[in-house]
Amino acid sequence: MASTAPRPNEPATPDAEVSGWLRLLPAGAQAYARLARLDRPAGSWLLFWPCAAGVALAGGLVADWALIPWFLLGSLAMRAAGCVWNDIIDRDLDAKVERTRARPVASGAIGVRAALAFAVALSLIGLLVVLQLRPLAQLVAIASLVLVAAYPFMKRITWWPQAWLGLTFNWGVLVGWTAITAPGWPMALLYAAGIFWTLGYDTIYALQDLEDDAMAGIKSSARALGARARTGVAGFYGLSVAALVAALWLALPDPLSPLAALPFALHCLWQVWALKDHAPARALALFRANRQAGLLLFAACAVVGLA
């Protein structure tokens, strides 16, 4: 299959660019690094912070601190494996969208069998991380594979694939919490906070592809909300902050506990204020800013968990 990479006189889309340290790799290795999104770590951070937050709010940051680097490794590997799986399933749709048409599987730079083998290798790294957990957390972690496997199909059957992504990307809250202690309401509320947070930031991300998604028949919360996307993001972030405050309060019933959520809330408020239009560059920048939002979410849980 011929490559669909942009011609020299066309501006490269974000997913088509070979930038940074990737340029130092051989061409074949560049394709696999791009397939795993190793040059775009935002998604790995968004997968990691819920894991770390679950450990932190459960009170495990001191006694079980070694879980944090393990979860970081697992997030890198499983986000990469998820991207490979997503690109295999979406290869025909990706070829119809300007931003994604030059992805390695969609363009034919990497074959489906080779991509599947790569996904299996990455998943084995994730298995190594799972083996570091206690049995209950291992079962919870393995259960996430159902969500991961189903996610690429959601954009074909529902206008809210972002909600499914929220269930998937924040599953780490459940894994991190159960790696420390038994399930409880603070865990459930923290998970809900993560789901609504993801609904917000992934709606912002989907604003990049409104026109192409409409032509390709791809469903998204951004398309469902249309001109009300900014209002929708504000609502999702508001629910996220409310659930986080409730989780912090139940974990430590102290008048000061909700204040730990203030930096995260202000960051979300800034994102809504900055989302003045649907310009793709603005949407991508605000989406990437959620790496910092995740850090603030973790910090809130760490403050309360350590107290």
Backbone torsions as a table, in degrees:
resi	resn	phi	psi	omega
1	MET	NA	134.2	-178.3
2	ALA	-70.7	146.9	177.5
3	SER	-68.5	143.7	177.9
4	THR	-107.7	23.9	179.5
5	ALA	-63.3	151.1	-178.4
6	PRO	-59.0	144.6	176.7
7	ARG	-72.4	161.4	-174.9
8	PRO	-54.2	-31.4	-176.9
9	ASN	-90.8	6.1	178.4
10	GLU	-105.9	143.7	175.9
11	PRO	-68.8	135.2	179.5
12	ALA	-73.7	138.0	175.2
13	THR	-79.9	160.5	-176.3
14	PRO	-54.3	-40.0	-178.0
15	ASP	-77.0	-10.4	-177.6
16	ALA	-96.9	-16.3	-174.3
17	GLU	-73.5	140.4	169.5
18	VAL	-107.3	106.9	-171.7
19	SER	-133.6	171.2	175.2
20	GLY	60.4	-139.8	-174.1
21	TRP	-69.3	-16.5	178.9
22	LEU	-61.1	-29.0	-179.1
23	ARG	-64.8	-18.5	-179.6
24	LEU	-82.0	-12.5	-176.7
25	LEU	-88.4	154.7	171.3
26	PRO	-60.8	158.2	-174.8
27	ALA	-56.5	-43.1	-180.0
28	GLY	-63.0	-42.2	179.2
29	ALA	-68.2	-33.2	176.5
30	GLN	-58.7	-41.7	-178.7
31	ALA	-62.7	-42.8	179.9
32	TYR	-70.6	-36.5	177.1
33	ALA	-64.5	-39.4	176.6
34	ARG	-67.8	-38.9	178.9
35	LEU	-60.6	-38.5	179.2
36	ALA	-85.0	-1.1	-178.6
37	ARG	58.1	34.6	-178.6
38	LEU	-66.5	-21.9	178.8
39	ASP	-89.2	-0.4	-177.9
40	ARG	-131.3	78.4	-169.4
41	PRO	-77.7	-1.4	-176.4
42	ALA	-54.9	-44.2	-178.7
43	GLY	-62.7	-35.8	178.6
44	SER	-65.9	-40.6	176.9
45	TRP	-64.6	-39.2	-179.3
46	LEU	-68.3	-24.0	174.5
47	LEU	-83.2	-32.7	-176.6
48	PHE	-75.8	-43.9	-172.8
49	TRP	-58.5	-39.7	175.5
50	PRO	-62.0	-36.9	175.8
51	CYS	-60.2	-49.9	-178.7
52	ALA	-64.2	-37.6	179.6
53	ALA	-64.9	-39.9	178.0
54	GLY	-61.7	-44.6	176.6
55	VAL	-61.5	-44.1	-175.3
56	ALA	-65.8	-48.8	-176.8
57	LEU	-69.4	-26.7	176.2
58	ALA	-76.5	-4.4	177.2
59	GLY	85.4	24.7	-175.2
60	GLY	-102.4	7.6	-173.8
61	LEU	-66.3	-28.6	-178.2
62	VAL	-89.7	-60.8	-174.8
63	ALA	-68.2	-31.6	-176.1
64	ASP	-119.7	37.1	-176.8
65	TRP	-60.1	-28.2	-177.3
66	ALA	-64.1	-18.6	177.4
67	LEU	-66.8	-27.7	-175.4
68	ILE	-62.0	-51.9	177.4
69	PRO	-64.2	-32.3	176.3
70	TRP	-64.1	-42.6	178.5
71	PHE	-66.2	-32.8	177.2
72	LEU	-64.7	-44.7	177.0
73	LEU	-62.0	-44.5	179.7
74	GLY	-63.0	-37.9	179.2
75	SER	-65.8	-41.3	177.8
76	LEU	-62.0	-46.3	-176.2
77	ALA	-70.3	-45.8	-174.1
78	MET	-77.3	-30.2	173.0
79	ARG	-65.1	-41.7	178.1
80	ALA	-62.8	-44.7	179.1
81	ALA	-62.7	-39.5	178.1
82	GLY	-63.9	-39.8	177.8
83	CYS	-64.1	-40.6	179.0
84	VAL	-63.2	-47.5	179.2
85	TRP	-60.7	-44.0	179.5
86	ASN	-59.7	-42.9	-177.9
87	ASP	-69.6	-31.3	177.1
88	ILE	-66.9	-48.3	-178.1
89	ILE	-68.4	-36.5	-173.6
90	ASP	-95.6	13.0	-171.4
91	ARG	-59.0	-35.4	179.6
92	ASP	-74.1	-39.8	177.8
93	LEU	-68.8	-41.5	-179.8
94	ASP	-59.0	-34.5	-179.0
95	ALA	-66.8	-16.9	-178.8
96	LYS	-95.5	-6.7	-176.1
97	VAL	-111.3	128.4	-174.4
98	GLU	-56.0	-43.8	-175.4
99	ARG	-67.1	-27.0	-172.9
100	THR	-114.3	-1.1	-172.0
101	ARG	-66.4	-22.3	-179.3
102	ALA	-97.4	10.9	174.5
103	ARG	-60.0	148.8	-170.6
104	PRO	-55.7	-40.8	-179.1
105	VAL	-76.7	-43.1	179.9
106	ALA	-61.4	-36.2	-178.1
107	SER	-85.7	-11.7	-179.1
108	GLY	90.1	4.2	179.0
109	ALA	-66.0	-29.8	176.3
110	ILE	-128.4	131.0	179.7
111	GLY	-74.9	163.1	-177.6
112	VAL	-63.6	-43.2	-179.3
113	ARG	-63.3	-43.4	178.8
114	ALA	-63.7	-39.3	178.6
115	ALA	-65.4	-40.8	177.9
116	LEU	-63.1	-41.8	178.3
117	ALA	-62.6	-39.0	178.1
118	PHE	-64.8	-41.6	178.9
119	ALA	-62.5	-40.4	178.2
120	VAL	-63.5	-42.9	179.3
121	ALA	-61.6	-42.2	178.1
122	LEU	-66.0	-37.7	179.8
123	SER	-65.7	-30.3	177.1
124	LEU	-65.6	-32.3	174.1
125	ILE	-65.6	-42.4	176.5
126	GLY	-60.4	-38.3	178.0
127	LEU	-62.4	-39.0	177.6
128	LEU	-58.6	-39.9	178.5
129	VAL	-67.7	-43.2	180.0
130	VAL	-58.1	-36.0	-178.4
131	LEU	-67.4	-13.0	178.1
132	GLN	-83.8	-8.2	-173.7
133	LEU	-95.5	162.6	174.6
134	ARG	-75.1	161.8	-169.9
135	PRO	-53.2	-43.9	-179.1
136	LEU	-60.6	-45.2	179.4
137	ALA	-65.9	-33.2	176.6
138	GLN	-61.7	-44.3	179.4
139	LEU	-64.3	-40.6	178.6
140	VAL	-63.6	-43.6	-179.4
141	ALA	-62.8	-44.4	-178.6
142	ILE	-64.6	-34.3	-179.9
143	ALA	-62.1	-24.1	-178.8
144	SER	-65.7	-19.8	-178.2
145	LEU	-61.4	-29.5	177.3
146	VAL	-63.3	-45.1	179.1
147	LEU	-64.8	-43.5	-179.1
148	VAL	-62.3	-44.7	-177.5
149	ALA	-65.4	-34.6	-175.3
150	ALA	-84.2	-21.4	-171.6
151	TYR	-54.9	-46.4	-176.6
152	PRO	-59.0	-22.8	-178.0
153	PHE	-84.4	-14.7	-173.1
154	MET	-64.4	-36.3	-178.4
155	LYS	-67.1	-11.0	178.3
156	ARG	-93.1	-21.7	-171.7
157	ILE	-119.9	-11.4	-179.4
158	THR	-142.5	150.8	175.5
159	TRP	-77.7	-3.9	-174.8
160	TRP	-124.1	54.5	175.5
161	PRO	-63.7	-22.1	177.7
162	GLN	-63.6	-31.1	177.1
163	ALA	-67.2	-40.4	177.3
164	TRP	-65.5	-38.8	176.6
165	LEU	-62.2	-37.1	177.0
166	GLY	-61.2	-43.5	176.6
167	LEU	-60.4	-38.5	-174.8
168	THR	-77.3	-51.5	-173.2
169	PHE	-70.3	-22.0	-178.6
170	ASN	-102.5	7.0	176.3
171	TRP	-59.4	-24.4	178.1
172	GLY	-60.0	-26.4	174.1
173	VAL	-57.4	-46.4	-178.7
174	LEU	-67.0	-39.9	179.7
175	VAL	-67.6	-47.2	-179.7
176	GLY	-62.2	-42.6	-179.2
177	TRP	-65.5	-50.1	-176.6
178	THR	-70.8	-15.4	172.5
179	ALA	-71.2	-15.8	-177.3
180	ILE	-109.2	-46.0	-172.7
181	THR	-153.0	-178.8	-178.7
182	ALA	-73.8	153.5	178.6
183	PRO	-57.6	150.4	179.3
184	GLY	-157.7	173.4	-178.6
185	TRP	-61.2	-38.8	176.5
186	PRO	-57.4	-37.9	177.1
187	MET	-61.9	-47.1	-178.0
188	ALA	-63.2	-40.9	-179.3
189	LEU	-70.9	-36.0	176.2
190	LEU	-65.7	-38.6	175.9
191	TYR	-61.6	-44.4	177.5
192	ALA	-61.6	-40.6	178.0
193	ALA	-59.6	-41.2	178.8
194	GLY	-66.6	-39.4	179.9
195	ILE	-61.8	-47.1	-179.9
196	PHE	-67.9	-34.8	176.2
197	TRP	-61.4	-45.7	179.0
198	THR	-64.3	-40.1	176.3
199	LEU	-55.8	-39.1	178.8
200	GLY	-69.5	-54.8	-173.8
201	TYR	-71.1	-29.5	179.7
202	ASP	-80.9	-22.7	169.5
203	THR	-65.0	-42.6	175.6
204	ILE	-59.2	-45.2	-179.7
205	TYR	-60.0	-40.7	-177.1
206	ALA	-69.5	-16.0	177.7
207	LEU	-63.6	-20.0	179.6
208	GLN	-64.8	-27.9	-166.9
209	ASP	-118.0	23.0	-172.8
210	LEU	-53.9	-51.6	-176.1
211	GLU	-68.7	-46.8	-179.7
212	ASP	-64.8	-39.4	178.8
213	ASP	-62.8	-38.9	179.1
214	ALA	-63.8	-42.3	-179.9
215	MET	-69.0	-34.3	-177.8
216	ALA	-86.6	-7.6	-179.4
217	GLY	78.1	22.8	179.7
218	ILE	-86.7	128.5	-178.7
219	LYS	-91.6	148.2	178.4
220	SER	-159.5	160.4	176.5
221	SER	-64.3	-32.4	179.1
222	ALA	-63.3	-42.0	177.4
223	ARG	-69.8	-39.0	-179.3
224	ALA	-63.9	-39.3	-178.3
225	LEU	-80.1	-31.1	179.3
226	GLY	58.8	-125.8	-178.2
227	ALA	-67.4	-14.3	-179.4
228	ARG	-94.6	16.8	-176.6
229	ALA	-59.3	-42.6	-179.3
230	ARG	-63.0	-42.3	177.7
231	THR	-63.7	-40.9	178.5
232	GLY	-62.2	-45.1	178.4
233	VAL	-60.5	-42.1	178.4
234	ALA	-60.2	-42.6	178.8
235	GLY	-64.6	-43.0	178.9
236	PHE	-62.6	-45.0	-179.6
237	TYR	-65.9	-37.2	177.4
238	GLY	-61.9	-43.4	177.3
239	LEU	-65.9	-35.5	177.6
240	SER	-63.0	-46.3	179.8
241	VAL	-64.0	-42.1	-180.0
242	ALA	-61.8	-43.3	179.4
243	ALA	-67.1	-37.5	178.1
244	LEU	-64.1	-44.9	178.5
245	VAL	-59.2	-43.6	179.3
246	ALA	-63.8	-40.9	179.3
247	ALA	-63.2	-43.6	-179.9
248	LEU	-64.2	-41.0	-178.7
249	TRP	-65.3	-43.3	-179.9
250	LEU	-69.3	-31.6	177.8
251	ALA	-71.8	-33.6	179.7
252	LEU	-148.8	92.4	-178.4
253	PRO	-68.7	81.1	-179.2
254	ASP	-136.5	140.2	-178.4
255	PRO	-56.1	-24.1	-178.0
256	LEU	-87.6	-14.6	-176.3
257	SER	-55.9	-46.9	-178.6
258	PRO	-60.9	-24.2	-179.0
259	LEU	-64.6	-22.9	179.5
260	ALA	-63.8	-22.9	-179.3
261	ALA	-84.1	-7.4	-173.8
262	LEU	-60.1	-47.1	179.1
263	PRO	-58.7	-41.8	177.6
264	PHE	-62.1	-43.4	-179.6
265	ALA	-62.5	-42.5	-179.9
266	LEU	-66.0	-37.3	177.9
267	HIS	-64.0	-42.9	177.5
268	CYS	-62.7	-40.9	178.8
269	LEU	-62.7	-40.5	177.7
270	TRP	-62.6	-40.4	179.2
271	GLN	-60.6	-44.5	179.5
272	VAL	-62.8	-41.9	179.0
273	TRP	-63.1	-39.7	-176.5
274	ALA	-76.5	-16.1	-177.6
275	LEU	-83.1	69.2	-173.6
276	LYS	-84.9	-18.7	178.3
277	ASP	-153.1	-177.8	-177.5
278	HIS	-101.4	23.0	-179.5
279	ALA	-59.2	129.7	-177.6
280	PRO	-55.4	-41.4	-178.7
281	ALA	-63.7	-40.5	178.9
282	ARG	-65.7	-43.5	-179.3
283	ALA	-60.8	-43.1	-179.5
284	LEU	-65.4	-42.0	-180.0
285	ALA	-63.7	-41.9	-179.5
286	LEU	-70.0	-37.3	175.7
287	PHE	-59.7	-47.6	-178.5
288	ARG	-64.0	-27.0	178.6
289	ALA	-64.1	-14.2	179.9
290	ASN	-73.7	-7.6	168.0
291	ARG	-61.2	-42.6	177.8
292	GLN	-71.7	-36.7	177.2
293	ALA	-60.9	-40.7	178.0
294	GLY	-63.1	-39.5	176.5
295	LEU	-61.0	-40.9	179.7
296	LEU	-68.7	-35.5	175.0
297	LEU	-62.9	-45.7	177.0
298	PHE	-61.5	-43.4	-178.6
299	ALA	-60.6	-40.3	177.9
300	ALA	-60.5	-43.7	179.5
301	CYS	-68.6	-35.2	179.6
302	ALA	-66.6	-42.7	180.0
303	VAL	-59.6	-47.3	-178.5
304	VAL	-72.5	-41.0	-179.5
305	GLY	-63.8	-38.2	179.1
306	LEU	-74.9	-25.4	178.9
307	ALA	-71.6	NA	NA
